[in-house]
Amino acid sequence: MDKFNIGFKIKTAANLLKRRINNAIGDMTALHFWIIGYLYDSPDGLFQRDIEQKFNIRRSTATQILKVMERNGLISKERVSRDRRLKKLLLTPKAVRMHEAALDEIKAIEERMLSGIGSDELEVFGRVLDKIAQNLQS
């Protein structure tokens, strides 16, 4: 393999993967999907500031994203008794169904992606990708 082609190969594979995942998550944007996943893993709910910190986004950006998600029926906001200014973010049943369906699709994509690749090859590949990422951070 031509060592000067590795970036192109990584980019091509990433584009193919992104396209498949975008098809799997349907009408959601990738960020909506990740926010839903974060909320899905926090069944007691989270606050807007948690979303801002986790995804490193500004307050105004988070506000707009959450407004769209609420308008699309993906989240609901519930006032907190201890502080009436705070609103807890909760997933709607619609979002839970969409998220679980998307996770099933993504699992199938990952299984297809790894088809015919042995565990030894996968281990080496993972180490090489880690080294590439480390080299690019320097």
DSSP file (Angstrom, degrees, kcal/mol; ACC not computed):
  #  RESIDUE AA STRUCTURE BP1 BP2  ACC     N-H-->O    O-->H-N    N-H-->O    O-->H-N    TCO  KAPPA ALPHA  PHI   PSI    X-CA   Y-CA   Z-CA
    1    1 A M              0   0    0      0, 0.0     2,-0.5     0, 0.0     5,-0.1   0.000 360.0 360.0 360.0 138.0    0.0    0.0    0.0
    2    2 A D    >   -     0   0    0      1,-0.2     3,-2.0     2,-0.1     4,-0.3  -0.598 360.0-150.1 -71.7 117.0    1.2    3.5   -0.9
    3    3 A K  G >  S+     0   0    0     -2,-0.5     3,-0.6     1,-0.3     4,-0.2   0.696  94.0  61.3 -66.3 -17.0    1.9    5.2    2.4
    4    4 A F  G 3  S+     0   0    0      1,-0.2    -1,-0.3     2,-0.1     4,-0.2   0.437  98.0  59.0 -87.9   1.8    1.0    8.6    0.9
    5    5 A N  G <> S+     0   0    0     -3,-2.0     4,-2.3     1,-0.1    -1,-0.2   0.426  75.2  96.3-102.9  -2.6   -2.5    7.4    0.2
    6    6 A I  H <> S+     0   0    0     -3,-0.6     4,-2.6    -4,-0.3     5,-0.2   0.872  81.6  52.1 -62.8 -40.3   -3.5    6.6    3.7
    7    7 A G  H  > S+     0   0    0     -4,-0.2     4,-2.6     1,-0.2    -1,-0.2   0.910 110.6  48.8 -61.3 -42.3   -5.2    9.9    4.4
    8    8 A F  H  > S+     0   0    0      2,-0.2     4,-2.7     1,-0.2    -2,-0.2   0.908 111.6  49.3 -63.7 -42.4   -7.3    9.5    1.3
    9    9 A K  H  X S+     0   0    0     -4,-2.3     4,-2.4     2,-0.2    -2,-0.2   0.903 112.1  47.9 -65.1 -41.1   -8.3    6.0    2.2
   10   10 A I  H  X S+     0   0    0     -4,-2.6     4,-2.6     2,-0.2    -2,-0.2   0.933 113.4  47.9 -63.9 -45.6   -9.3    7.1    5.8
   11   11 A K  H  X S+     0   0    0     -4,-2.6     4,-2.4     2,-0.2    -2,-0.2   0.905 111.6  50.0 -62.6 -42.7  -11.3    9.9    4.4
   12   12 A T  H  X S+     0   0    0     -4,-2.7     4,-2.2     2,-0.2    -1,-0.2   0.931 113.0  45.9 -62.3 -46.2  -13.0    7.7    1.8
   13   13 A A  H  X S+     0   0    0     -4,-2.4     4,-2.6     1,-0.2    -2,-0.2   0.900 112.3  51.8 -63.7 -40.2  -13.9    5.1    4.5
   14   14 A A  H  X S+     0   0    0     -4,-2.6     4,-2.9     2,-0.2    -2,-0.2   0.900 108.9  50.5 -63.5 -40.6  -15.1    7.9    6.8
   15   15 A N  H  X S+     0   0    0     -4,-2.4     4,-2.3     2,-0.2    -2,-0.2   0.924 111.5  47.6 -63.0 -44.2  -17.4    9.3    4.1
   16   16 A L  H  X S+     0   0    0     -4,-2.2     4,-2.1     2,-0.2    -2,-0.2   0.918 114.0  47.2 -62.5 -43.5  -18.9    5.9    3.4
   17   17 A L  H  X S+     0   0    0     -4,-2.6     4,-2.8     2,-0.2     5,-0.2   0.925 111.2  51.0 -64.1 -45.0  -19.5    5.3    7.1
   18   18 A K  H  X S+     0   0    0     -4,-2.9     4,-2.8     1,-0.2    -2,-0.2   0.906 109.4  51.0 -59.4 -42.7  -21.0    8.8    7.6
   19   19 A R  H  X S+     0   0    0     -4,-2.3     4,-1.8     2,-0.2    -1,-0.2   0.921 112.0  46.6 -61.9 -44.8  -23.4    8.2    4.7
   20   20 A R  H  X S+     0   0    0     -4,-2.1     4,-1.9     2,-0.2    -2,-0.2   0.916 114.0  47.4 -64.7 -43.4  -24.5    4.9    6.1
   21   21 A I  H  X S+     0   0    0     -4,-2.8     4,-2.3     1,-0.2     5,-0.2   0.908 108.8  54.1 -66.8 -40.7  -25.0    6.3    9.6
   22   22 A N  H  X S+     0   0    0     -4,-2.8     4,-0.7     1,-0.2    -1,-0.2   0.889 109.4  48.9 -60.3 -37.4  -26.9    9.3    8.3
   23   23 A N  H  < S+     0   0    0     -4,-1.8     3,-0.4    -5,-0.2    -1,-0.2   0.874 110.4  52.2 -66.2 -36.3  -29.2    6.9    6.5
   24   24 A A  H  < S+     0   0    0     -4,-1.9    -2,-0.2     1,-0.2    -1,-0.2   0.861 108.5  48.5 -69.4 -36.0  -29.6    4.9    9.8
   25   25 A I  H >< S-     0   0    0     -4,-2.3     3,-1.5     1,-0.2    -1,-0.2   0.557  90.7-169.3 -86.5  -6.0  -30.5    8.0   11.9
   26   26 A G  T 3<  +     0   0    0     -4,-0.7    -1,-0.2    -3,-0.4    -2,-0.1  -0.328  62.5   4.6  65.8-126.6  -33.1    9.2    9.4
   27   27 A D  T 3  S+     0   0    0     -2,-0.1    -1,-0.3    -4,-0.1     2,-0.2   0.548 108.8  96.0 -77.2  -8.1  -34.6   12.6    9.9
   28   28 A M  S <  S-     0   0    0     -3,-1.5     2,-0.2    -6,-0.1    -3,-0.1  -0.507  74.4-124.4 -80.6 150.2  -32.3   13.5   12.9
   29   29 A T     >  -     0   0    0     -2,-0.2     4,-2.4     1,-0.1     5,-0.2  -0.503  31.5-107.6 -79.6 164.4  -29.1   15.4   12.5
   30   30 A A  H  > S+     0   0    0      1,-0.2     4,-2.4     2,-0.2     5,-0.2   0.905 121.8  50.8 -60.0 -41.3  -26.0   13.8   13.8
   31   31 A L  H  > S+     0   0    0      2,-0.2     4,-2.7     1,-0.2    -1,-0.2   0.908 108.6  51.3 -65.9 -40.4  -25.9   16.2   16.7
   32   32 A H  H  > S+     0   0    0      1,-0.2     4,-3.0     2,-0.2    -1,-0.2   0.928 109.9  51.2 -58.7 -43.7  -29.5   15.5   17.6
   33   33 A F  H  X S+     0   0    0     -4,-2.4     4,-2.4     1,-0.2    -2,-0.2   0.925 111.7  45.9 -59.7 -45.5  -28.7   11.8   17.5
   34   34 A W  H  X S+     0   0    0     -4,-2.4     4,-2.2     2,-0.2    -1,-0.2   0.884 113.3  49.4 -68.0 -37.5  -25.8   12.3   19.9
   35   35 A I  H  X S+     0   0    0     -4,-2.7     4,-2.6     2,-0.2     5,-0.2   0.928 111.1  49.7 -65.6 -44.0  -27.8   14.5   22.2
   36   36 A I  H  X S+     0   0    0     -4,-3.0     4,-2.8     1,-0.2    -2,-0.2   0.915 110.4  51.2 -59.5 -42.4  -30.6   11.9   22.3
   37   37 A G  H  X S+     0   0    0     -4,-2.4     4,-1.7     2,-0.2    -1,-0.2   0.891 109.3  50.1 -60.9 -40.4  -28.0    9.2   23.1
   38   38 A Y  H  < S+     0   0    0     -4,-2.2    -2,-0.2     1,-0.2    -1,-0.2   0.914 114.8  43.6 -64.7 -43.7  -26.7   11.3   25.9
   39   39 A L  H >< S+     0   0    0     -4,-2.6     3,-1.3     1,-0.2     6,-0.3   0.859 108.8  58.5 -68.9 -35.3  -30.2   11.8   27.3
   40   40 A Y  H 3< S+     0   0    0     -4,-2.8    -1,-0.2     1,-0.3    -2,-0.2   0.870 105.6  49.5 -61.2 -37.8  -31.0    8.1   26.7
   41   41 A D  T 3< S+     0   0    0     -4,-1.7    -1,-0.3     1,-0.2    -2,-0.2   0.471 110.1  54.9 -80.9  -1.9  -28.1    7.2   29.0
   42   42 A S    X   +     0   0    0     -3,-1.3     3,-2.7    -4,-0.2    -1,-0.2  -0.632  64.7 173.4-128.6  72.3  -29.4    9.6   31.6
   43   43 A P  T 3  S+     0   0    0      0, 0.0    -1,-0.1     0, 0.0    48,-0.1   0.689  75.4  63.3 -60.9 -19.1  -33.0    8.5   32.2
   44   44 A D  T 3  S-     0   0    0      1,-0.2    -5,-0.0    -3,-0.1     2,-0.0   0.523 114.1-113.5 -81.3  -3.2  -33.5   11.0   35.1
   45   45 A G    <   -     0   0    0     -3,-2.7     2,-0.3    -6,-0.3    -1,-0.2  -0.053  25.0-125.0  94.5 162.6  -32.9   13.8   32.7
   46   46 A L  B     -A   89   0A   0     43,-1.4    43,-4.0    -3,-0.1     2,-0.3  -0.797  18.2-114.7-135.0 176.1  -30.3   16.5   32.2
   47   47 A F    >>  -     0   0    0     -2,-0.3     4,-1.5    41,-0.2     3,-0.9  -0.755  31.1-106.0-114.3 164.2  -30.1   20.2   31.9
   48   48 A Q  H 3> S+     0   0    0     39,-0.5     4,-2.5    -2,-0.3     3,-0.2   0.885 119.5  58.4 -56.5 -39.7  -29.2   22.5   29.1
   49   49 A R  H 3> S+     0   0    0      1,-0.2     4,-2.3     2,-0.2    -1,-0.3   0.834 101.4  56.3 -62.1 -30.6  -25.9   23.3   30.7
   50   50 A D  H <> S+     0   0    0     -3,-0.9     4,-2.7     2,-0.2    -1,-0.2   0.909 108.6  46.9 -64.7 -41.4  -25.0   19.6   30.7
   51   51 A I  H  X S+     0   0    0     -4,-1.5     4,-2.4    -3,-0.2     6,-0.2   0.920 111.0  52.2 -65.0 -44.6  -25.6   19.5   26.9
   52   52 A E  H  X>S+     0   0    0     -4,-2.5     5,-1.7     1,-0.2     4,-0.6   0.920 115.0  41.5 -57.7 -45.9  -23.5   22.6   26.5
   53   53 A Q  H  <5S+     0   0    0     -4,-2.3     3,-0.5     3,-0.2    -2,-0.2   0.927 114.6  49.5 -70.2 -45.8  -20.6   21.1   28.4
   54   54 A K  H  <5S+     0   0    0     -4,-2.7    -2,-0.2     1,-0.2    -1,-0.2   0.897 123.0  31.3 -61.9 -42.1  -20.7   17.6   26.9
   55   55 A F  H  <5S-     0   0    0     -4,-2.4    -1,-0.2    -5,-0.2    -2,-0.2   0.346 103.7-125.5-102.6   5.7  -20.8   18.8   23.3
   56   56 A N  T  <5 +     0   0    0     -4,-0.6     2,-0.3    -3,-0.5    -3,-0.2   0.923  59.7 144.0  51.8  52.4  -18.8   22.0   23.8
   57   57 A I      < -     0   0    0     -5,-1.7    -1,-0.2    -6,-0.2    -2,-0.1  -0.871  52.2-102.6-120.5 155.4  -21.4   24.3   22.3
   58   58 A R     >  -     0   0    0     -2,-0.3     4,-2.7     1,-0.1     5,-0.2  -0.288  31.8-111.5 -72.8 159.8  -22.4   27.8   23.3
   59   59 A R  H  > S+     0   0    0      1,-0.2     4,-2.7     2,-0.2     5,-0.2   0.904 118.1  50.8 -58.0 -44.4  -25.6   28.5   25.2
   60   60 A S  H  > S+     0   0    0      2,-0.2     4,-2.0     1,-0.2    -1,-0.2   0.881 110.9  48.9 -64.7 -37.6  -27.3   30.2   22.2
   61   61 A T  H  > S+     0   0    0      2,-0.2     4,-2.5     1,-0.2    -2,-0.2   0.934 112.1  48.2 -65.9 -46.4  -26.4   27.2   20.0
   62   62 A A  H  X S+     0   0    0     -4,-2.7     4,-2.8     1,-0.2     5,-0.2   0.904 109.3  54.1 -60.9 -41.8  -27.8   24.7   22.6
   63   63 A T  H  X S+     0   0    0     -4,-2.7     4,-2.0    -5,-0.2    -1,-0.2   0.930 111.2  44.7 -58.3 -47.1  -30.9   26.8   23.0
   64   64 A Q  H  X S+     0   0    0     -4,-2.0     4,-2.1     2,-0.2    -2,-0.2   0.922 114.0  48.8 -65.0 -44.5  -31.6   26.7   19.2
   65   65 A I  H  X S+     0   0    0     -4,-2.5     4,-2.4     1,-0.2    -2,-0.2   0.925 113.0  47.4 -61.1 -45.5  -30.9   23.0   18.9
   66   66 A L  H  X S+     0   0    0     -4,-2.8     4,-2.3     1,-0.2    -1,-0.2   0.843 108.4  55.2 -68.8 -33.2  -33.1   22.1   21.9
   67   67 A K  H  X S+     0   0    0     -4,-2.0     4,-2.6    -5,-0.2    -1,-0.2   0.929 110.3  46.1 -61.7 -44.9  -36.0   24.3   20.6
   68   68 A V  H  X S+     0   0    0     -4,-2.1     4,-2.1     2,-0.2    -2,-0.2   0.920 112.5  50.2 -63.7 -43.9  -35.9   22.4   17.3
   69   69 A M  H  <>S+     0   0    0     -4,-2.4     5,-3.0     1,-0.2     6,-0.9   0.877 112.5  47.0 -64.0 -37.3  -35.8   19.1   19.1
   70   70 A E  H ><5S+     0   0    0     -4,-2.3     3,-1.4     4,-0.2    -2,-0.2   0.914 111.3  50.8 -69.5 -42.2  -38.7   20.1   21.3
   71   71 A R  H 3<5S+     0   0    0     -4,-2.6    -2,-0.2     1,-0.3    -1,-0.2   0.843 109.1  52.4 -62.2 -34.1  -40.7   21.3   18.2
   72   72 A N  T 3<5S-     0   0    0     -4,-2.1    -1,-0.3    -5,-0.2    -2,-0.2   0.395 118.5-112.7 -84.2   3.1  -40.0   18.0   16.5
   73   73 A G  T < 5S+     0   0    0     -3,-1.4    22,-0.4     2,-0.2    21,-0.3   0.767  84.8 117.5  75.5  25.6  -41.3   16.0   19.5
   74   74 A L  S   <S+     0   0    0     -5,-3.0    18,-2.0     1,-0.2     2,-0.3   0.765  75.4  21.6 -95.2 -29.9  -37.9   14.5   20.5
   75   75 A I  E     -B   91   0A   0     -6,-0.9     2,-0.3    16,-0.3    16,-0.2  -0.924  60.6-155.8-133.8 159.7  -37.6   16.1   23.9
   76   76 A S  E     -B   90   0A   0     14,-2.7    14,-2.6    -2,-0.3     2,-0.5  -0.935  15.9-134.2-128.4 158.4  -39.8   17.7   26.6
   77   77 A K  E     -B   89   0A   0     -2,-0.3     2,-0.5    12,-0.2    12,-0.2  -0.949  17.8-168.7-116.4 133.1  -38.9   20.2   29.3
   78   78 A E  E     -B   88   0A   0     10,-2.6    10,-3.4    -2,-0.5    -2,-0.0  -0.978  22.9-121.6-124.6 126.9  -40.0   19.7   32.8
   79   79 A R  E     -B   87   0A   0     -2,-0.5     2,-0.5     8,-0.2     8,-0.2  -0.326  24.6-128.5 -64.9 148.1  -39.7   22.4   35.5
   80   80 A V  E >   -B   83   0A   0      6,-1.7     3,-0.8     3,-0.7     6,-0.2  -0.855   6.2-142.1-101.6 132.0  -37.7   21.4   38.6
   81   81 A S  T 3  S+     0   0    0     -2,-0.5     3,-0.3     1,-0.2    -1,-0.1   0.834  98.3  56.1 -64.3 -34.0  -39.4   22.0   42.0
   82   82 A R  T 3  S+     0   0    0      1,-0.3     2,-0.3     2,-0.1    -1,-0.2   0.735 124.5  18.1 -73.3 -21.6  -36.2   23.2   43.7
   83   83 A D  E X   - B   0  80A   0     -3,-0.8     3,-1.6     3,-0.1    -3,-0.7  -0.806  64.5-159.4-152.5 105.4  -35.6   26.0   41.2
   84   84 A R  E 3  S+     0   0A   0     -3,-0.3    -3,-0.1    -2,-0.3    -1,-0.1   0.665  91.8  63.1 -63.2 -16.8  -38.4   27.1   38.9
   85   85 A R  E 3  S+     0   0A   0     -6,-0.1    -1,-0.3     2,-0.0     2,-0.2   0.778  89.3  83.6 -77.4 -25.9  -35.9   28.6   36.4
   86   86 A L  E <   -     0   0A   0     -3,-1.6    -6,-1.7    -6,-0.2     2,-0.5  -0.550  60.2-165.5 -82.2 141.2  -34.4   25.2   35.7
   87   87 A K  E     - B   0  79A   0     -2,-0.2   -39,-0.5    -8,-0.2     2,-0.3  -0.987  13.5-140.6-127.8 123.7  -36.0   22.9   33.2
   88   88 A K  E     - B   0  78A   0    -10,-3.4   -10,-2.6    -2,-0.5     2,-0.5  -0.624  17.3-132.9 -80.8 137.0  -35.0   19.2   33.0
   89   89 A L  E     +AB  46  77A   0    -43,-4.0   -43,-1.4    -2,-0.3     2,-0.3  -0.802  29.2 178.0 -93.9 129.0  -34.7   17.8   29.5
   90   90 A L  E     - B   0  76A   0    -14,-2.6   -14,-2.7    -2,-0.5     2,-0.2  -0.960  28.1-115.2-130.3 147.9  -36.4   14.4   29.0
   91   91 A L  E     - B   0  75A   0     -2,-0.3   -16,-0.3   -16,-0.2   -17,-0.1  -0.549  26.5-131.4 -78.5 145.1  -36.7   12.2   25.9
   92   92 A T     >  -     0   0    0    -18,-2.0     4,-2.1    -2,-0.2     3,-0.2  -0.540  27.7-107.9 -85.1 161.4  -40.1   11.6   24.5
   93   93 A P  H  > S+     0   0    0      0, 0.0     4,-2.5     0, 0.0     5,-0.2   0.864 121.8  58.6 -57.0 -34.9  -41.2    8.0   23.7
   94   94 A K  H  > S+     0   0    0    -21,-0.3     4,-2.5     1,-0.2     5,-0.2   0.925 106.3  46.8 -59.2 -45.6  -40.8    9.0   20.0
   95   95 A A  H  > S+     0   0    0    -22,-0.4     4,-2.8     2,-0.2    -1,-0.2   0.884 110.3  52.9 -65.7 -38.8  -37.2    9.8   20.5
   96   96 A V  H  X S+     0   0    0     -4,-2.1     4,-2.6     2,-0.2     5,-0.2   0.941 111.2  46.5 -62.0 -46.7  -36.6    6.6   22.5
   97   97 A R  H  X S+     0   0    0     -4,-2.5     4,-2.3     1,-0.2    -2,-0.2   0.928 114.2  47.6 -61.0 -45.5  -38.0    4.6   19.6
   98   98 A M  H  X S+     0   0    0     -4,-2.5     4,-2.4     1,-0.2    -1,-0.2   0.909 113.0  49.0 -61.9 -42.3  -36.0    6.5   17.0
   99   99 A H  H  X S+     0   0    0     -4,-2.8     4,-2.6     2,-0.2    -2,-0.2   0.928 111.7  47.3 -65.2 -46.1  -32.8    6.1   19.0
  100  100 A E  H  X S+     0   0    0     -4,-2.6     4,-1.9     2,-0.2    -1,-0.2   0.887 113.0  49.2 -65.4 -38.2  -33.2    2.4   19.6
  101  101 A A  H  X S+     0   0    0     -4,-2.3     4,-2.0    -5,-0.2    -1,-0.2   0.914 112.1  48.8 -65.1 -42.2  -34.0    1.8   15.9
  102  102 A A  H  X S+     0   0    0     -4,-2.4     4,-2.8     1,-0.2    -2,-0.2   0.894 108.4  53.6 -65.4 -39.6  -31.0    3.8   14.9
  103  103 A L  H  X S+     0   0    0     -4,-2.6     4,-2.5     1,-0.2    -1,-0.2   0.900 107.5  51.2 -62.0 -40.0  -28.8    1.9   17.3
  104  104 A D  H  X S+     0   0    0     -4,-1.9     4,-1.9     2,-0.2    -1,-0.2   0.919 111.9  47.2 -61.6 -43.2  -29.9   -1.4   15.8
  105  105 A E  H  X S+     0   0    0     -4,-2.0     4,-2.2     2,-0.2    -2,-0.2   0.909 111.8  49.7 -63.8 -43.1  -29.1    0.0   12.3
  106  106 A I  H  X S+     0   0    0     -4,-2.8     4,-2.7     1,-0.2    -2,-0.2   0.887 108.2  53.5 -65.8 -38.5  -25.7    1.2   13.5
  107  107 A K  H  X S+     0   0    0     -4,-2.5     4,-2.3     1,-0.2    -1,-0.2   0.917 109.6  48.6 -60.7 -42.1  -24.9   -2.2   15.1
  108  108 A A  H  X S+     0   0    0     -4,-1.9     4,-2.3     2,-0.2    -2,-0.2   0.883 110.4  51.7 -65.1 -38.1  -25.7   -3.8   11.7
  109  109 A I  H  X S+     0   0    0     -4,-2.2     4,-2.8     2,-0.2    -2,-0.2   0.927 110.3  48.3 -63.1 -45.4  -23.4   -1.3    9.9
  110  110 A E  H  X S+     0   0    0     -4,-2.7     4,-1.8     2,-0.2    -2,-0.2   0.892 110.5  51.0 -64.9 -38.9  -20.6   -2.0   12.3
  111  111 A E  H  < S+     0   0    0     -4,-2.3     4,-0.4     2,-0.2    -1,-0.2   0.920 113.3  45.7 -63.2 -42.1  -21.0   -5.8   11.8
  112  112 A R  H >< S+     0   0    0     -4,-2.3     3,-1.1     1,-0.2    -2,-0.2   0.911 110.2  54.2 -65.1 -41.7  -20.9   -5.3    8.1
  113  113 A M  H 3< S+     0   0    0     -4,-2.8    -1,-0.2     1,-0.3    -2,-0.2   0.845 113.2  42.3 -61.4 -34.9  -17.9   -3.0    8.3
  114  114 A L  T >< S+     0   0    0     -4,-1.8     3,-2.1    -5,-0.2    -1,-0.3   0.382  82.6 133.2 -95.7   3.2  -16.0   -5.6   10.3
  115  115 A S  T <  S+     0   0    0     -3,-1.1     3,-0.1    -4,-0.4    -3,-0.1  -0.320  78.1   9.3 -58.0 129.2  -17.0   -8.6    8.2
  116  116 A G  T 3  S+     0   0    0      1,-0.2     2,-0.6    -2,-0.0    -1,-0.3   0.516  98.6 120.6  79.8   5.0  -14.1  -10.8    7.2
  117  117 A I    <   -     0   0    0     -3,-2.1    -1,-0.2     4,-0.0     2,-0.0  -0.907  56.6-139.2-105.7 121.3  -11.7   -8.9    9.6
  118  118 A G     >  -     0   0    0     -2,-0.6     4,-2.5     1,-0.1     5,-0.2  -0.287  22.6-110.7 -75.0 162.2  -10.1  -11.1   12.2
  119  119 A S  H  > S+     0   0    0      1,-0.2     4,-2.2     2,-0.2     5,-0.1   0.850 118.8  53.2 -63.2 -34.5   -9.6  -10.0   15.8
  120  120 A D  H  > S+     0   0    0      2,-0.2     4,-2.2     1,-0.2    -1,-0.2   0.929 110.7  46.6 -65.0 -44.3   -5.8   -9.8   15.3
  121  121 A E  H  > S+     0   0    0      1,-0.2     4,-2.8     2,-0.2    -2,-0.2   0.912 112.4  50.6 -62.3 -42.4   -6.2   -7.6   12.3
  122  122 A L  H  X S+     0   0    0     -4,-2.5     4,-2.5     1,-0.2    -1,-0.2   0.885 108.8  51.4 -64.7 -39.0   -8.7   -5.4   14.1
  123  123 A E  H  X S+     0   0    0     -4,-2.2     4,-2.0     2,-0.2    -1,-0.2   0.926 112.6  45.2 -63.7 -45.0   -6.3   -5.0   17.1
  124  124 A V  H  X S+     0   0    0     -4,-2.2     4,-2.7     2,-0.2    -2,-0.2   0.926 112.2  52.3 -63.3 -45.2   -3.5   -4.0   14.9
  125  125 A F  H  X S+     0   0    0     -4,-2.8     4,-2.7     1,-0.2    -2,-0.2   0.910 108.8  50.6 -58.0 -43.9   -5.7   -1.6   13.0
  126  126 A G  H  X S+     0   0    0     -4,-2.5     4,-2.3     1,-0.2    -1,-0.2   0.908 111.0  47.9 -61.4 -43.1   -6.9    0.0   16.2
  127  127 A R  H  X S+     0   0    0     -4,-2.0     4,-2.2     2,-0.2    -2,-0.2   0.907 112.0  49.9 -65.2 -40.7   -3.3    0.5   17.4
  128  128 A V  H  X S+     0   0    0     -4,-2.7     4,-2.7     2,-0.2    -2,-0.2   0.927 110.7  49.1 -64.5 -44.5   -2.3    2.0   14.0
  129  129 A L  H  X S+     0   0    0     -4,-2.7     4,-2.6     1,-0.2    -1,-0.2   0.904 110.1  51.9 -61.3 -40.6   -5.3    4.4   14.1
  130  130 A D  H  X S+     0   0    0     -4,-2.3     4,-2.5     2,-0.2    -1,-0.2   0.916 111.0  47.6 -60.8 -42.9   -4.4    5.5   17.6
  131  131 A K  H  X S+     0   0    0     -4,-2.2     4,-2.9     2,-0.2    -2,-0.2   0.905 110.8  51.3 -65.4 -41.4   -0.8    6.2   16.5
  132  132 A I  H  X S+     0   0    0     -4,-2.7     4,-2.0     2,-0.2    -2,-0.2   0.941 112.1  46.6 -59.8 -46.9   -2.0    8.1   13.5
  133  133 A A  H  X S+     0   0    0     -4,-2.6     4,-1.2     1,-0.2    -2,-0.2   0.904 112.6  50.0 -61.7 -41.8   -4.2   10.3   15.7
  134  134 A Q  H  X S+     0   0    0     -4,-2.5     4,-0.9     1,-0.2     3,-0.5   0.911 109.5  51.3 -63.7 -42.8   -1.4   10.8   18.2
  135  135 A N  H  < S+     0   0    0     -4,-2.9     3,-0.4     1,-0.2    -1,-0.2   0.866 109.2  51.2 -62.1 -36.1    1.0   11.8   15.4
  136  136 A L  H  < S+     0   0    0     -4,-2.0    -1,-0.2     1,-0.2    -2,-0.2   0.722 104.5  57.2 -75.7 -20.7   -1.6   14.4   14.1
  137  137 A Q  H  <        0   0    0     -4,-1.2    -1,-0.2    -3,-0.5    -2,-0.2   0.700 360.0 360.0 -80.2 -19.5   -2.0   15.9   17.6
  138  138 A S     <        0   0    0     -4,-0.9    -1,-0.2    -3,-0.4    -2,-0.1   0.471 360.0 360.0 -72.0 360.0    1.7   16.7   17.9
